[in-house]
Amino acid sequence: MHARQVVLPEPYQATVREVELPPPAANQILVATEVSAVSAGTELAVWTGTHQWLKDPTLPDWKFPFCPGYSAAGTIIAVGSAVTGWKPGDRVSYPGNHASAELLTLGHERGRLWRLPDNLDMEKASVACIARYGLGAAIRVGLTLGRSAAVLGLGIIGQFALRCLIAAGAHPVIGIDAVAMRRQAALAAGADHVIDPSGGTIREQLARYLDQRGAEIVADATGVPDAVPLAMSLACDGGQVVIVGSPRGRAKDVNFYDDLHRRYLEVTGAHGNMLFEPAHTRLAGAWDINKAQKWLLAALASGRLNLDGLITHRIEAAELGRAYDGLLQKKEAYLGVVLHWTETKS
């Protein structure tokens, strides 16, 4: 099958190549992509050549030329002879690259796929794999209903952290970001309040709104190591801090006695692929990646998890390099970017 793939041959360069995909092997599924979504944090780290895995010799897939993207939706067009439970015509979400078609190998990390609810459109479904990285905040803290929550950093992962906390019943939910458009997107999603860091000390603004020292739950989605101490300062005594944005580097000036130990804080990480503890996934009510993706797709279909204000750009494959530049340099204009492969952009 003829297909188009986005490839990054080197930093700050994007091309679209034409390839021929073979028929699926016995344990493979061939999917025609309709929409793929950009995960700005990971993809920009590769685009700029700064992603830490690019220098890891044990990760040969993380080298230039690099195929970006890990969140897509499309339709199965062929299945291998050993595949059961899937057939051509099934609409699916999967961790796909930016490509018009892809072969998924069952049993491989990239070979997972999830059936779409009948009433869920492809564009909404395309963001589901990215959304899991924000969902981690609502899962890792345990009880969310009625607990105050603040999300620091309202890029794509922060938006999903905030929206999943709202869907999980946290209240009030506050978004914090210096970019006005991102704050407006958070309000469109149902945030109870937003904070502009230029309006005064974040901690003081949050305390005034909550009428207490800090939030019970704080999700740091900045991806900036030095923001972790700030996130800790925004939690109330005994509060929980969850790091959902990948902090690439080392934090400085953390006083673990005054800032963590004496305040009885819990600080934890929630990477989307390492979120679920294998030893616990067989317990009643426990989460795993399949459960998370099925919940996200159902919540997107029902509207419980909404995308209001999130998708700012619908593009074609050849426009991806320009979109990366926009995500880097025009944060007032770019937030959510999706690539349409088979239908006219709306």
C-alpha positions as CSV (number, residue, x, y, z in Angstrom):
1,M,0.0,0.0,0.0
2,H,1.2,3.5,-0.8
3,A,1.6,5.8,2.2
4,R,3.0,9.1,3.2
5,Q,5.2,9.6,6.3
6,V,6.5,12.7,8.1
7,V,10.3,12.3,8.8
8,L,12.6,14.6,10.7
9,P,16.0,14.1,8.9
10,E,17.8,16.4,11.4
11,P,16.9,19.1,13.9
12,Y,14.6,21.8,12.6
13,Q,13.9,19.9,9.4
14,A,10.7,18.1,8.4
15,T,9.9,16.2,5.1
16,V,7.2,14.0,3.8
17,R,8.3,10.8,2.2
18,E,6.4,8.3,0.0
19,V,6.7,4.6,1.0
20,E,5.2,1.3,0.0
21,L,3.8,-0.7,2.9
22,P,3.6,-4.5,2.5
23,P,0.5,-6.5,3.3
24,P,0.3,-7.2,7.0
25,A,2.2,-10.2,8.4
26,A,0.4,-12.8,10.4
27,N,0.4,-10.7,13.7
28,Q,0.0,-7.3,12.1
29,I,-2.8,-4.8,11.4
30,L,-2.8,-2.2,8.6
31,V,-4.5,1.0,9.6
32,A,-5.3,4.0,7.4
33,T,-4.9,7.1,9.5
34,E,-7.5,9.9,9.3
35,V,-6.1,12.2,12.0
36,S,-2.9,12.3,14.0
37,A,-2.2,14.7,16.9
38,V,1.0,16.6,17.9
39,S,2.4,16.0,21.3
40,A,4.3,19.3,21.6
41,G,6.6,18.4,24.5
42,T,8.1,15.2,23.1
43,E,8.0,16.3,19.5
44,L,9.5,19.7,20.1
45,A,12.3,18.2,22.1
46,V,13.2,16.0,19.1
47,W,12.6,18.8,16.6
48,T,15.2,21.0,18.5
49,G,17.6,18.1,19.0
50,T,17.4,18.4,22.8
51,H,15.5,15.2,23.7
52,Q,17.7,13.2,26.1
53,W,17.0,9.9,24.3
54,L,18.6,11.1,21.1
55,K,22.0,10.7,22.8
56,D,21.2,7.3,24.3
57,P,23.0,4.6,22.4
58,T,20.7,1.9,23.7
59,L,17.7,3.5,22.0
60,P,18.3,3.2,18.2
61,D,14.8,4.2,17.3
62,W,15.4,7.6,18.9
63,K,17.9,8.9,16.3
64,F,17.6,11.0,13.2
65,P,16.0,10.5,10.7
66,F,13.1,10.3,13.2
67,C,9.4,9.6,12.6
68,P,7.5,11.8,15.0
69,G,4.0,11.3,16.6
70,Y,2.4,8.8,18.9
71,S,-1.3,9.5,18.9
72,A,-3.7,8.9,16.0
73,A,-7.1,7.6,14.9
74,G,-8.1,5.7,11.7
75,T,-9.7,2.7,10.2
76,I,-8.4,-0.8,9.8
77,I,-8.0,-1.8,6.2
78,A,-6.4,-5.3,6.5
79,V,-5.4,-7.8,9.2
80,G,-2.9,-10.6,9.3
81,S,-3.9,-14.3,9.3
82,A,-3.3,-14.8,13.0
83,V,-5.2,-11.7,14.1
84,T,-8.5,-12.2,16.0
85,G,-11.0,-9.7,17.3
86,W,-10.2,-7.1,14.7
87,K,-11.5,-6.7,11.1
88,P,-11.4,-4.2,8.2
89,G,-13.7,-1.3,8.8
90,D,-13.1,-1.1,12.6
91,R,-12.5,2.5,13.7
92,V,-9.5,2.6,16.2
93,S,-7.3,4.8,18.3
94,Y,-3.6,3.9,18.4
95,P,-0.1,5.3,19.2
96,G,0.6,6.1,15.6
97,N,3.2,8.3,13.9
98,H,2.3,11.1,11.6
99,A,1.6,9.0,8.6
100,S,-1.3,8.2,6.2
101,A,-1.1,4.5,7.0
102,E,0.7,2.3,9.5
103,L,1.5,-1.4,10.2
104,L,0.9,-2.2,13.8
105,T,2.6,-5.3,15.2
106,L,0.5,-6.9,18.0
107,G,2.4,-7.4,21.2
108,H,4.7,-4.5,20.4
109,E,4.6,-1.3,22.5
110,R,3.4,0.5,19.4
111,G,1.0,-2.3,18.5
112,R,-1.8,-1.4,20.9
113,L,-5.1,-0.2,19.5
114,W,-8.5,0.6,21.0
115,R,-12.0,0.5,19.4
116,L,-13.8,3.9,19.1
117,P,-17.3,4.5,20.4
118,D,-19.7,4.9,17.5
119,N,-20.4,8.5,18.4
120,L,-16.8,9.6,18.7
121,D,-15.3,11.5,15.7
122,M,-11.7,10.8,14.5
123,E,-10.3,14.2,15.4
124,K,-11.3,13.9,19.1
125,A,-10.1,10.3,19.1
126,S,-6.7,11.3,17.7
127,V,-5.7,13.0,20.9
128,A,-6.5,10.1,23.2
129,C,-3.0,8.7,23.5
130,I,-1.6,12.1,24.3
131,A,-4.4,12.7,26.9
132,R,-3.2,9.7,28.9
133,Y,-0.1,11.6,30.0
134,G,-2.3,14.3,31.6
135,L,-4.7,11.8,33.0
136,G,-1.9,10.6,35.3
137,A,-2.5,13.5,37.7
138,A,-6.1,12.4,38.4
139,I,-5.1,8.7,38.8
140,R,-1.9,9.0,40.9
141,V,-3.5,11.1,43.7
142,G,-6.3,8.6,44.4
143,L,-9.4,10.4,45.7
144,T,-10.2,13.5,43.6
145,L,-13.9,14.2,44.3
146,G,-14.2,17.6,45.9
147,R,-10.5,18.2,46.3
148,S,-8.9,21.5,45.2
149,A,-6.5,21.2,42.3
150,A,-4.1,23.5,40.6
151,V,-2.3,22.8,37.3
152,L,0.9,24.6,36.6
153,G,1.6,24.9,32.9
154,L,-1.3,24.8,30.4
155,G,0.3,23.4,27.3
156,I,-1.3,20.2,25.7
157,I,-0.4,17.9,28.7
158,G,-1.4,20.5,31.3
159,Q,-4.7,21.0,29.5
160,F,-5.4,17.3,29.7
161,A,-4.3,17.2,33.3
162,L,-6.8,20.0,34.1
163,R,-9.6,18.6,32.0
164,C,-9.2,15.1,33.5
165,L,-9.2,16.5,37.1
166,I,-12.4,18.3,36.2
167,A,-13.9,15.1,34.8
168,A,-12.8,13.3,38.0
169,G,-14.7,15.7,40.2
170,A,-11.9,17.8,41.6
171,H,-13.1,21.2,42.8
172,P,-12.2,24.0,42.4
173,V,-9.7,23.4,39.6
174,I,-7.3,26.3,38.8
175,G,-5.1,26.7,35.8
176,I,-1.8,28.6,35.9
177,D,0.1,29.9,32.9
178,A,1.7,33.1,31.5
179,V,0.0,32.7,28.1
180,A,-3.4,34.3,28.0
181,M,-4.7,32.0,25.2
182,R,-3.9,28.9,27.3
183,R,-5.7,30.4,30.3
184,Q,-8.8,31.1,28.1
185,A,-8.7,27.5,26.8
186,A,-8.7,26.3,30.5
187,L,-11.7,28.4,31.2
188,A,-13.4,27.1,28.1
189,A,-12.8,23.6,29.4
190,G,-14.5,24.4,32.7
191,A,-11.7,25.6,35.0
192,D,-13.0,27.4,38.0
193,H,-10.2,30.0,38.0
194,V,-7.0,30.8,36.2
195,I,-3.9,32.6,37.4
196,D,-1.6,34.9,35.4
197,P,1.9,34.8,37.0
198,S,2.5,38.4,36.0
199,G,-0.3,39.4,38.3
200,G,1.7,38.8,41.5
201,T,3.2,35.9,43.3
202,I,1.5,32.7,42.2
203,R,1.4,31.3,45.7
204,E,-0.3,34.4,47.1
205,Q,-2.8,34.6,44.2
206,L,-3.7,30.9,44.8
207,A,-4.0,31.3,48.5
208,R,-6.3,34.3,48.1
209,Y,-8.6,32.4,45.8
210,L,-8.7,29.2,47.9
211,D,-8.6,31.1,51.2
212,Q,-6.0,28.7,52.4
213,R,-2.2,28.2,51.9
214,G,-2.4,26.0,48.8
215,A,-4.2,23.3,46.8
216,E,-4.7,19.8,47.9
217,I,-3.5,18.5,44.5
218,V,-0.9,20.3,42.3
219,A,0.0,19.0,38.9
220,D,3.2,20.3,37.3
221,A,2.9,20.1,33.5
222,T,5.6,22.7,32.7
223,G,8.4,20.2,31.8
224,V,10.8,22.6,33.5
225,P,12.8,21.0,36.4
226,D,13.1,24.3,38.3
227,A,9.3,24.5,38.4
228,V,9.0,21.5,40.7
229,P,10.0,23.5,43.8
230,L,7.4,26.1,42.8
231,A,4.7,23.3,42.4
232,M,5.6,22.1,45.9
233,S,5.1,25.6,47.3
234,L,1.6,25.7,45.8
235,A,0.4,22.6,47.7
236,C,-1.2,22.8,51.1
237,D,0.4,21.1,54.0
238,G,-0.1,17.4,53.5
239,G,-0.9,18.0,49.8
240,Q,0.1,16.0,46.8
241,V,2.3,17.1,43.9
242,V,2.2,15.1,40.7
243,I,4.8,15.7,37.9
244,V,3.0,15.0,34.6
245,G,5.2,17.1,32.2
246,S,8.6,15.4,31.5
247,P,11.2,17.6,33.3
248,R,14.2,17.4,31.1
249,G,17.1,18.3,33.4
250,R,18.0,18.9,37.0
251,A,16.2,21.1,39.5
252,K,18.1,23.5,41.8
253,D,17.6,24.9,45.2
254,V,15.2,22.3,46.7
255,N,15.2,22.4,50.5
256,F,13.8,18.9,51.2
257,Y,13.4,19.6,54.9
258,D,11.4,22.8,54.8
259,D,9.8,22.4,51.4
260,L,8.8,18.7,51.6
261,H,9.6,16.7,54.7
262,R,8.3,19.1,57.3
263,R,5.2,19.9,55.3
264,Y,4.3,16.3,54.9
265,L,4.0,16.6,51.1
266,E,3.8,13.7,48.7
267,V,5.6,14.3,45.4
268,T,5.2,11.7,42.6
269,G,5.8,11.2,38.9
270,A,3.1,10.1,36.4
271,H,4.6,9.3,33.0
272,G,2.0,8.0,30.6
273,N,3.7,4.8,29.8
274,M,5.1,4.1,33.4
275,L,2.0,5.2,35.2
276,F,0.5,1.8,36.1
277,E,2.2,-0.5,38.5
278,P,2.2,-4.1,37.0
279,A,1.9,-5.7,40.4
280,H,-1.4,-3.9,41.1
281,T,-3.1,-4.0,37.7
282,R,-5.1,-7.2,38.6
283,L,-6.6,-5.7,41.7
284,A,-10.3,-4.6,41.6
285,G,-10.5,-1.0,40.4
286,A,-6.8,-0.8,39.5
287,W,-5.7,1.1,36.3
288,D,-3.7,-0.1,33.4
289,I,-3.1,1.5,30.0
290,N,-6.0,-0.3,28.4
291,K,-8.4,0.9,31.1
292,A,-7.0,4.4,30.8
293,Q,-7.5,4.5,27.0
294,K,-11.0,3.1,27.1
295,W,-12.0,5.6,29.8
296,L,-10.5,8.5,27.7
297,L,-12.3,7.4,24.6
298,A,-15.6,7.0,26.4
299,A,-15.2,10.4,28.2
300,L,-14.4,12.1,24.9
301,A,-17.4,10.5,23.3
302,S,-19.8,11.5,26.1
303,G,-18.4,15.0,26.4
304,R,-17.4,14.4,30.0
305,L,-13.9,15.2,28.8
306,N,-14.2,18.2,26.4
307,L,-11.8,19.7,23.9
308,D,-13.2,23.2,24.0
309,G,-10.6,25.8,23.2
310,L,-7.9,23.1,22.7
311,I,-7.5,22.5,18.9
312,T,-6.1,25.7,17.4
313,H,-4.6,24.3,14.1
314,R,-5.7,21.7,11.7
315,I,-3.0,21.1,9.1
316,E,-1.7,18.9,6.3
317,A,1.5,16.9,6.6
318,A,3.6,19.4,4.7
319,E,2.8,22.1,7.2
320,L,4.1,20.2,10.3
321,G,7.5,22.0,10.3
322,R,5.8,25.4,10.3
323,A,3.5,24.2,13.1
324,Y,6.5,23.1,15.2
325,D,8.0,26.6,14.8
326,G,4.6,28.1,15.8
327,L,4.4,25.9,19.0
328,L,7.9,27.1,19.9
329,Q,7.7,30.7,19.1
330,K,4.0,31.7,18.9
331,K,2.5,30.4,22.1
332,E,-0.4,32.9,22.0
333,A,-1.6,31.3,18.8
334,Y,-0.6,27.6,18.9
335,L,-1.8,25.0,21.4
336,G,-3.4,21.9,20.0
337,V,-2.3,20.8,16.5
338,V,-3.8,17.9,14.5
339,L,-2.9,16.6,11.0
340,H,-5.8,15.5,8.7
341,W,-4.8,12.8,6.3
342,T,-7.9,11.7,4.5
343,E,-10.5,14.5,4.7
344,T,-10.9,18.2,4.2
345,K,-9.9,20.3,7.1
346,S,-12.7,22.2,8.8
